[in-house]
Amino acid sequence: MATPNVVITETRTMPYGFTCGVVAAAGAFFGLFVGTAQGSGLVGIVLGAAICAGLAYLAMAYLGTAQERAFKWGVVALFALAGLLIGGVPGLVVGALFGWFLGWFIYWVGRCRYRMALPPYLTGGQVLWHYSFRVICGAIFVFLITPILVVMPLSFNAENFFTFTPEMLSFDPEGYSLRHYRNFFQSNEWQSALRNSLIIAPIATLLAVSFGTLAAIGLSQPHVPGRQVIMAILISPMIVPLIISAAGMYFFYSRIGLQGTYLGVILAHAALGIPFVIITVTATLVGFDRSLTRASANLGANPVTTFFKVQMPLILPGVISGGLFAFITSFDEVVIVLFVGSANQQTLPWQMFTGLREQISPTILAVATILVGISICLLTTVEILRRRSEKMRGMSPG
């Protein structure tokens, strides 16, 4: 086992100018947001840079590592108090968090701790890129996750607003309510949409898993002619824009009488889910030992018995993963159902789209929070199954 917290490069005190400059930049960035919220971004930048640079000089020049813990707690208290005076309870929380980060960041930079886990031969540019890459990835993650984090607390808003009320910002219990969740479970329109989604998505998933698994097993055979072309055709619904697929399905289904029917929507969603099943099952079959199927045949088992008794247990994690992806795709899809379905097949995403376009209701936020929770649970299951599959195939040591 690898020893945690291995120190490869010894720490040292960096020049004060370097430490103060880097910390001042971080303070200016934070001050930009605080100053903008108070009406002057420039003042926020200047004050943030000056205060943080001063604290960095105090820590490195006078206190050192002997007073590190006391300094960090003092910075947390200082910024928590400042946040309380500026923004109340929310400001106190944000200020305390930034104070904790700043106290850690000052010593991380000033004592050269950022090099502790890095090889000593790395140049300054390589060290900069090492951390810049992580900052960029973190910024992208924050950019993607922020809308979800905003929607969740808004779904508990006691008022019919899509913004944070003063009561919510002050953490007043009067500002929070489950009224939008009650509206979702008591509304006939929302419950009808939920019922349609719970009918269409599981059946579409079952079809996608059945056809996708069979296609993946067939295309994994080396003797199948043109399997690369067939694979490209089968996974094309993932590549072709949904609006094009939806328009094509609309004209085709209209001619054969499937437009505006449950069967049409189910088949359309199954077509969208099949590529996910094919990809996950094909990836699982990469490590499959084909001598097992030959041994089963030599012992007298027919192909069906061999599939269910020998092959299926080994590829089951991939099948379930593909099925979960197919279910999420069907449950969250709105473009196809707008073209192929009718008012009788109005699904949950369709009802959300209608609510945004025709009547702005915060109930949409409650529904979105529920869907996010379902998606998180399903994706967590997929990850657990992926790790289990790797262990079964001997690809993971853990």
Summary of the structure (lengths in Angstrom):
residues: 398
radius of gyration: 28.4
end to end distance: 11.0
largest distance: 82.7
contacts: 1213
relative contact order: 0.08
helix: 78%
strand: 1%
